[in-house]
Amino acid sequence: MNGEGIKMFYDYINRNFTYATFSLDKSTALNYLIIGTLIYYLVKGILFLGWWQLLVNMEEKGKERIAKQKEAIQKMRDTSSISKA
């Protein structure tokens, strides 16, 4: 590529892909910061509540499974002691 081709490429980019600029004063920036912070903590809280509910359900199912296993073991012990007697 020669130098003129590169210049034409940059001119094309500057003409077709320029973005509008805007000024941001302190009060608007502060409002955006506050809103962003509130949204962050809202999403974080919702995620924590979801994980907490998931863990509570897993714990309940685990306790039920352990109780069923203990019951099955006790039933096996009772039947084996009856057959020996």
C-alpha positions as semicolon CSV with decimal commas, in nm:
position;residue;x (nm);y (nm);z (nm)
1;M;0,000;0,000;0,000
2;N;0,123;0,343;-0,078
3;G;0,082;0,644;0,150
4;E;-0,211;0,785;-0,045
5;G;-0,414;0,465;-0,004
6;I;-0,367;0,474;0,372
7;K;-0,473;0,840;0,380
8;M;-0,785;0,759;0,177
9;F;-0,866;0,474;0,416
10;Y;-0,835;0,699;0,723
11;D;-1,045;0,970;0,556
12;Y;-1,313;0,712;0,479
13;I;-1,315;0,591;0,842
14;N;-1,333;0,946;0,979
15;R;-1,621;1,042;0,750
16;N;-1,834;0,733;0,804
17;F;-1,763;0,629;1,161
18;T;-1,749;0,947;1,366
19;Y;-1,944;0,935;1,688
20;A;-2,136;1,218;1,848
21;T;-1,960;1,364;2,145
22;F;-2,142;1,490;2,451
23;S;-2,039;1,675;2,760
24;L;-2,098;1,527;3,102
25;D;-2,130;1,767;3,391
26;K;-2,069;1,667;3,752
27;S;-2,432;1,632;3,858
28;T;-2,516;1,406;3,563
29;A;-2,207;1,196;3,628
30;L;-2,302;1,169;3,996
31;N;-2,655;1,061;3,903
32;Y;-2,518;0,794;3,668
33;L;-2,282;0,675;3,940
34;I;-2,561;0,649;4,197
35;I;-2,795;0,469;3,957
36;G;-2,518;0,232;3,850
37;T;-2,430;0,153;4,211
38;L;-2,793;0,086;4,301
39;I;-2,839;-0,142;4,002
40;Y;-2,519;-0,329;4,090
41;Y;-2,630;-0,399;4,447
42;L;-2,984;-0,488;4,334
43;V;-2,854;-0,750;4,091
44;K;-2,604;-0,875;4,348
45;G;-2,881;-0,912;4,609
46;I;-3,107;-1,098;4,369
47;L;-2,824;-1,338;4,282
48;F;-2,745;-1,398;4,650
49;L;-3,112;-1,469;4,726
50;G;-3,124;-1,716;4,439
51;W;-2,810;-1,896;4,556
52;W;-2,939;-1,899;4,915
53;Q;-3,269;-2,059;4,809
54;L;-3,081;-2,315;4,602
55;L;-2,858;-2,409;4,895
56;V;-3,153;-2,433;5,136
57;N;-3,333;-2,669;4,898
58;M;-3,019;-2,878;4,852
59;E;-2,974;-2,903;5,230
60;E;-3,335;-3,015;5,282
61;K;-3,307;-3,280;5,011
62;G;-2,979;-3,402;5,159
63;K;-3,130;-3,436;5,505
64;E;-3,426;-3,627;5,362
65;R;-3,192;-3,860;5,171
66;I;-2,983;-3,926;5,484
67;A;-3,298;-3,998;5,686
68;K;-3,417;-4,246;5,421
69;Q;-3,078;-4,419;5,420
70;K;-3,079;-4,449;5,800
71;E;-3,432;-4,585;5,789
72;A;-3,334;-4,842;5,525
73;I;-3,030;-4,949;5,729
74;Q;-3,241;-4,982;6,043
75;K;-3,499;-5,186;5,852
76;M;-3,224;-5,418;5,722
77;R;-3,089;-5,463;6,078
78;D;-3,436;-5,542;6,209
79;T;-3,503;-5,801;5,940
80;S;-3,163;-5,965;5,985
81;S;-3,206;-5,991;6,363
82;I;-3,551;-6,146;6,319
83;S;-3,423;-6,410;6,076
84;K;-3,140;-6,509;6,316
85;A;-3,376;-6,566;6,605
